[in-house]
């Protein structure tokens, strides 16, 4: 086992960290306060080759491994959850799913421009009445000639007003329940498509989140991803990738909480000494460090399984559950360390706490992941290889980063 980053991965980490320090940190407080999603960040990430970091070069990506995607997400969330979420949705949920399940024609038409950052991808599964219970979705796709007619609504869709392409799940045969769900690539410009942002969020206020609507949207049959009835399997494989990026982002949030808290511990004095000298403060710092190291190891283990082209649902679930819980606790402790100042936006930790709540809910609540892990241990759940697995890395004999 080698726990050291390769030279390419270290270069990537340094590049993203410098980008965050320069392009996000100085402005994120204002963006968060205004509820503003800065779309230029996506363009600048594309210029660095980071919108398709783990997509093969032949499809417009940088050809790096799956843990390179984890590094990008970790460093972006150190700046703010909003921008890690954007990459998670664009790359983890959408682009990797097209890479895994798409035809060559679909990859050329949709994956290549997305990997280059010329187009933005999003993911549409959740509905007002269907979150963890995927079979309860109501969006339908009725086949008529060379088209599918989509009707329905999706909610809590990241990049709802920004994305060009949406991976949407709908029933083609509701009588078959899970086996009647299919996946479609929908373009924003298709007549009958509309979107609306959600306001008043607790956290991730600098992100774009909302609803998308389908009113007799005509989707060409060529935009069916996989086969009819494979939508549930496709969605679950997509979540393996999305959850992986969420877990990696949580590592970045723990890191942000730790950096802010250590800095404050050296600045603030009480009872004649730095507050870092107080043992109960040290306990909180120590717990952050433990959470950081354990979470990162869980993420990289899942990433290595992806690199080998192996099923990783169990490992990714555990990483997502634990890393997000650690991040939520780290943010809570960071506010406590900052005392009354932690309750003010004068310091970033109150934003970290607000942002830390969403990841323990989306892409599988902590309760869902708790049940999954118990069922694995008890033998009630077993993962079998999918018909379509993510290709193992390296994708070529000599992958070269575009950085």
N, C-alpha and C positions, 0 to 999 in steps of 0.2 A: 504494500500500500504506500502510495506517495501522496502526501498531503500538501506538497508545495505546488504553487502555481507555476505553470510553464512561463517562459519568457514572453510568449505571445499573450497569455492571460494577464500577466503582470502589466504589460504595456496597455492592454485594454483597460484594466482597473485604473491605472494612473490617468489614462485619457479621459475616462468617464468622470473620475473624481475632479479633475481639473475643469472639465466642462460644467459640472454641477456648481463648483465654487464660483465660477465666472458668470454663468448664464442663468442660474436659478437662485442661488442663495441670496444675492443682493435684492431680488425683486419678489420673492415668494410671499413675504408678509403682505405686500400690497395686493398681489394677485388673489391671495386667500381672502383678504378683507373684502375685496370687490366681487368675489365669486367669478373671477375671470380666468378662462383657460387660454394660455398663451400658445397659439398654434405655431408660432415661429419656432418654438422649441422642437417640434416634430421635424421641421425642415432642417434644422441644424443637426439633429440626430441623424437624419438621412445623409447629410453631407459627410458625417463621420463613418458612414457605413453601418450604423447601429440599428436600423429598422429591419434588417434581415441578417443579424449577426450570426445566427446558426442555420441559415438557409444556404444550400450549396451555391457556389459561384455560377454554375450553369443556369440558375434561376434568379440571378441578380443579387444574391447574398454575399456575405463575407466568408462563408465556408468554415467558420469556427465551430467548436463543439458545443454541446448543450449547456455545459457549465459556464461557458462564456456568456450565454444568455442570463444565467443566474448572477454572474458578476455585474452585468449591465443593470439588472433590476435592483440588486443590492445597493449599488452606488447611486442610482437615480432616486431610490426611496430615501436615501440619506438626505437628499434635497427636499423632496416632497412626494407623498404617495400618489398625487395626481399624475405625475409623469411616468412613474413606474407602472401605474395602472394602464396608461395609454400604450406602453410597450407590451405589457402583459396581454392586453386584448388584441392589439394589432398582430403581434408575433406569436404569442403563446396560444391564444384561442383561435385566431383566424388563419394566419399564414401557415403555421405548422400543420393545421388540420387539412388545408388544401394540399400541402406537400405530402401528407400521409395518405389522403383519400382521393385526391383529384386526378382527372385524366391529364394527359400531356397537354391537350388543348386548353383545359382550365388552368393549368399551371402557367402556360405561356400568356394567357389573357389576363389572369388575376394575380398569380403569385409573383411573377417577375416585376411588375410595377410596384407591388406592395413591398417586396424585399428591397427595392431601390428607394423606397420612400416617396415614390411619385404618386401613389395612391394609398389611402388609409383603409384598413380593414377593421370591422367590429363583429360582435357576436350577439345573436338574439335567441335566447332560450327562455329566460324568466318572463312570466306573465303576472298580472295582478292576482290571479288565483292559483298560480303554479310556480313554486320556487323549488324546494327540495323534492317535491312530488312531481317529477317531470311528466308523468302520464296524465296529469290534470291540465295540460295545455289545451287551449281551445282554438288556436290558429289552425286554419285548414288550407290545404292545397288540392284543388280539384283539377284533374287533367282534362283539358279540352284541346284536342288536336295536337299541335306542336308546342302547346304552352301548358303551364300550371297556373291556375288562378288562385292567388293567395288572399285570404281575408283573416284579419285578426289584429292583435296588439301585443307588443312586448314592452316590458318595463325594466327599469334600472339598467339601461343599456349605456355603457360607457362609450364615449365618442359619438353619441346619437346624432349630434348636429354637425359633426366633423367628418365622419367616415364616408368613404365613397362606396365601399362594398360591405355587405352584411351577410354573415353566415346565419341563416334563419332556419328554425326547426318548426315543422308543421305536420299535422295529421294528413296523410293520404288515404288512410283507412282506419277510422277510430275504433272499429269493432275489434281490431287486433291489438289494441292498447299499445304497449311499448313497441311492439313489432309493426305497428302501423305508422310510426313517425318517420319522416324523411327530412333530408337536409337540402337546402337550396342556397345558391349564391345570388343575392339580390343587390341590384345597383340602385343607388339613391335616385338616379334620374328616371327610373321606371315610373310611368304614370300610375298614380294611386298611392305612392309612397309618401309619407310625411313623418316629421319628428317634432318633439317638443321637450325642452329641457325641464328638469325637476329643480325647483328652488327650495331653499330652507333646509339644506342638509346639515347634519351635525358636523361632519368633517368632509375632507377631500373637496373643499369648496373651490379650490383652484382647478378642479377637473370638470369635464363636461359629461353629465349623466342625465338620462331622461327616458322618454318613451318613443317607440316607433310604431307606426300604424300602416296597415295594408288594406286598401280599399279596392278590391278587384285588380290587384297587381298582376300583370301578365309576365310570367317568368318563363323564358324559353326552356324547353325540355333539356337542352344541353347544359343548363345550369343546375340540374339535379346532381348533388355530390354523392358519390357512391350509388347504391341501388335503392329503389323504393323499399321502405321498411328498415333500412340500416341507420336511420337517423339517431336512434337511441345509442347505438354502439359508437357512432361518430361523435355524438355529444360527450359521451363518457371518455373517449380517447382525447377529445379536446380539453376536457377538464383535467386530465392527467398533466397536460402541458400548462394550462392556466394555473392550476394549483401550485405547480412547481415554481412558477414565476412569482406568485403571491408569497410563497414561503421564502423565496430569496429576497423579496422586497422587505419582508418582516425582519430579516437579518439586518438590512440596512437601517430600518427604523430603530432597532435596538442599538445599533452603532451610533446613530444620531443622538439618541437619549443619553448614551454613555459619554459621548464626547462633550455634549452640553453640560452634563452633570459634573464631570471631572473639572471642566473649566470653572464652573461656578463654585465647586468645592475649594478651589485654590483662591478664588476672589473674595468669598464671603467669610467673615470671621464672627464668631460668637464666643462669649466667655473667654476672650483673650486668645483664641486660636482659630485656625482655619476649620471650617465645618467638616472638612475631610478627615480631621483628626478624631471626630466623634464616632464611636463604634457602631451606633445604629445607622449612621450615614454610610459607613464603610460596608455594613451588611447589605444595604441597597445597591451600592456600587458592585460588590462582589456578585450579587445575584444577577445584575445586568451582564457582567462579564461571563458568568456561567451560561446564561441564556444565549448570549451571542455565540459562544464557541460550540455549544451543543446544537443549536439551530443550524449553524453553518455546516457542521458535519452531516446532519440529516439531509440538508439540501444537496450537498455534493455527492452523497451516496445515491440519492435518487437520480442525479444528473449522470453519474457514471453508468447506472443501469440503462439510461436513455442512450448514452454513447455506445453501449453494447447492443442496442436494439432489443432490449429485454422488457417485458411487462413490468411496470413500476407503480401500479395503482396503490398497492399497500404502502410502499415506502414514501410515495409522494403525499399520500393522505396523512401519514404520521408527521412528515416534515411540515406540511401546511398547518395542521392542528397545533403542534407544539410551538413552532416559530411564531405564529400569530398570537398565541396565548402569552408567550414570553414577551413579545413586543408590547402587548396591552399592559402587562404588569410593569415592564420597564418604563413605559410612558407615565403610568400612575406614580411610580416611585420618583421619576424625574421631576414631576410637579411637586411632590412632597419635599424633595431635596431643595428645590427653589423656594419653598415656603409661599408666602403671599405673592411674591413675584412670579411664581409659577402659575398663578391664577390670572396673570396679565399677559397680553400679547406683546409686552415689551421683550419677553423671552420666547423662544420657539417651542418650549416644551408643552405649552397649553395646546398648540396646534398638533403636536405629536400625539397627545392624548386623544384629541377629537378624531384624528385620522386613524388611530389604532383600533377603533371600534368596528369599522366596516369590515376589515379582513377576517374577523372572527365570525362574520355572518355570511359574506358572499363566497361563492364557489365551494359550498358545503359548510354549513354552520359547524361550530365546534361539537355540537351534539351529534350531528351526522357522522363526523369523523370519529367521535368516541365510539359510536355504535359499530362503525366499520372495523375499527381496530379490535374491538371485543369479538366480533364475529369471525375475524381471521384467527384469533387465538383459540376460540372455541370450536373452530372447524366448520362453522356454518357458512363461511364465505371462502371461495377459492378462485384465484385468477387463472384464466386460461389464455394462451396467446390469441391475440386478435387476428382476424384474416389479414388486416393491414397494420403492420407495426411501423413505427418511425424508423427510417433507414439508420443503420449504425454509422458512427463517425469513425474515421475520416471518410468524407463523401468522395474524395479524390485521393490519389496517391500523394500529392503535394499541396494540401490546402494552404492558401496564402491569404492572410488577412488584408483587407483594404485599408487598414489603419496606417 
